[in-house]
Amino acid sequence: MDDTVAKSDEEWREELTPEQYEVLRKKGTERAFSGKYVENHDDGMYRCAACKAPLFASDTKFDSGTGWPSFTSPAVSENVKTEDDYSHGMHRIEVTCARCGGHLGHVFPDGPGPTGMRYCINSLSLDFDPGAETDSDTSVDA
């Protein structure tokens, strides 16, 4: 991705709510079942709350019962990055926005078909764009 967003910590603090800043920039996690998108079933695109990159299409969202919005795959694979996370005394795979580096959540290999993956994402790291294209050809230009 060649249009990365790089901002100072101060700029992120000014642009994000304190709760968004804690999740997106400090790798925090919202409480289970507290996020505004856990029960959202509308058609549209979930975008990064920090940089607006398209991340997850509503047609890949499913009810995982975990308390966080869950998706089987990204809308555009190049828009998300994964990396090993060994925090909290365990190994997980962290999911970040490839455009701005914001922490989104984690991915686990216990989701439904066809991918078998569960992208467990914080609502605070997302903005929902109702009715937006939900196919995998969506570009990062928001």
VENQUIWO-V583080 format. One line per field, one symbol per residue. psi: psi as a letter, one per 40 degrees, with the letter a starting at -180 (. if undefined). Layout:
psi=???
//
This chain:
psi=hefihhiidddddddiiddddddddefihiiieeieedeheihahhihddeehhdhideeiiheeeeihiidiidhdeeiiiihheiffihihihihddeehhdaiiiffiiiedeihhhhhddeiihgheiheieehieh.
//
